[in-house]
Amino acid sequence: MPNWIRTYVRVVEAVNYRVGRVAMYILFVMMGILLWSTISKAFTLPSLWTLEMAQFAMVAYYMLGGPYSLQLGSNVRMDLLYGGWSDRKKAWVDAFSIFALIFYLGVLLYGAVESTAYSLHYSERSPTAWRPYIAPIKIVMVIGIFMMLLQAFAFFFRDIAKIRGEEL
């Protein structure tokens, strides 16, 4: 494989690994928000912002942790036939099936960019009592989808290398 492909795979996987490791801690942020929500409901007036902020934290957790999860192979796979195949045959099937994921992520990214541009242009806000701006979480979603797309291409290059008998 050319050097630029090796560099691409190494850089994408290093970035996704680091971002994913940081994103793991967003779960603790969400737990803190929900704990505050419980305490404020029990002892003072309920906070307006806690439910939505917990939802935003969960979206960030999933979107930024998704490429890391994909990288680790934590995704669900139907193993009925796949498990018994050789590594080379798995690479062939993965190299073709990754195009479905790339297409899906491409369409998702297109929609996310359009929605984020709309949100930024019109200063879109949530229709709840707290009324936070929606653009920041949409930007996080665009970044997460883009990172997932980059990881899908890295998988494609790994599969091509495996078919050729090389390791990346």
N, C-alpha and C positions, 0 to 999 in steps of 0.2 A: 504494500500500500504506500502511496506517496506520503512524504513527510508532513504535508499540510493536513492530511486526513488524520494522521496519528496525533498531531498537535491539537487539531480540532476536538477529537474525542477526549484527549487528556484534559484540555482546558474546560470543556463543557462538563465533564464528569467531576472535575475538581470544584467548579463553581456550584454545581447542583448539590454536591456532597456538603459543602460548607453552608450553603443557604439552608439545606434540609436540616442540618444539625442545629442551626440557630432557630429554625422554625419549630423544632420540637418544643422549645421553651414557651412558645405562644400558648400552648395548652395550660401552662401554669398561670399565664396572664388571664386567660379566660376563667380559670378556677378562682382567681382572686376577685375578678369582677363579679362572678356569681356569688362568692362568699359575701362580698360587700352588699350585694343585692339582698341576700338573706338577712344580714345584720340590720340593714337600713329598714327593711320591712318589719322586722321584729321590734326594733327599739325607737325608730324615728319615722319620719315620712319616707315612703318609698322613693327611690331615685328613678327619674325618668329615663336616664341614659343607659342603665345597666343591661337591659335585655338586648337592645340594639348593639351595644358595644361588644357584648359577648358573641353575638352573631357575626359581627365584623371580625372579631378575633378568630372565630372558627373558620370563616372563609379564608383568612390569611393563612391559618394553619394548614388547611387542605390544599390551597393553591400553591403555596411555597414549598410544602412538604411533598407534594405529588411527584415531581421529577425525582426526588431522592428515593421515594418509595418505589418508583418504576426502576430506578437504577439498581436497587437492592433486590429486585425480583419479587417484591412483596405483593404484586398484583395477582388477582385471581386468574387462573388459567384452567381450561378444560383439559384434563390430563388423560382422557380415555384412550386416545391413540398416541398422543404426543409423548407420553412418558416412555414408551417402548422404542422410540425412534433413535437412530444414531445422532450424534451431535451435528454431523454434516447435514442430515436430512432436516433436523430441527432448524438449522441455519437457513436452509432453502425456504422452508415454510415461513419462518419469521421474516425473511427478506421480502417475501411477497405480501404477507399479511400486514407488515408495518405500513404499507401504503394506505390501508384503511384508516389507521390511526393518524397518519400524517394528514390525510384529507380531512378527517374529522377535526383535528386540532387547527388546521388552516382555516376552516369555516368558522370554528369557534373563535379563533383569534381575530378574524375579520369582523365578526359581530361585536366582539369585545372592544376593539379599537373604535368602531363606529359609535358604540354606546358610550364609551369613555369620552370621545370627542363631543358628543351631544351633552353629556353631563358637565364637562368643563365649559362649554360655550354658554350654556343656559344656567350655570350654577345650580344644578339639580340638587334638591334636598329631599330627604325622606318625608313622607306625609304624616309622620307621627308627631307626638307632642314635643319631643326633643328636637326634631328637625335638623339632623346632622347633614352635612354635605356628603353626597354619594361618591363624588369623583375619587377620593383617596382609595376607597376599597376597590373601585373599578380599575384603578391604576395597578393595584396589587394583583388583581385578577389577570390583567393583560401581561404583567411580568411573569406570573406563574404559568400561564398558557404558553407564552413564548419559551420559557425554560423547558417546559414539557416537550414542545416541538423540537427544540435543539437536542434534547435527550433522545427523542425518537430517531432523529437523523444519526446520532451517535450509535444507536443500536443498529441501524441499517448498515452503517460502515463496519461495525463489528461483525455482523452476519456475513457481509461480503468478504471480509478478511478470513473468516472461518471457512467459507466455501472454498476460498483459494488456498487454504491450508496454512494461513498465517494467524498470528495472535496479535491483537492490539492491546 
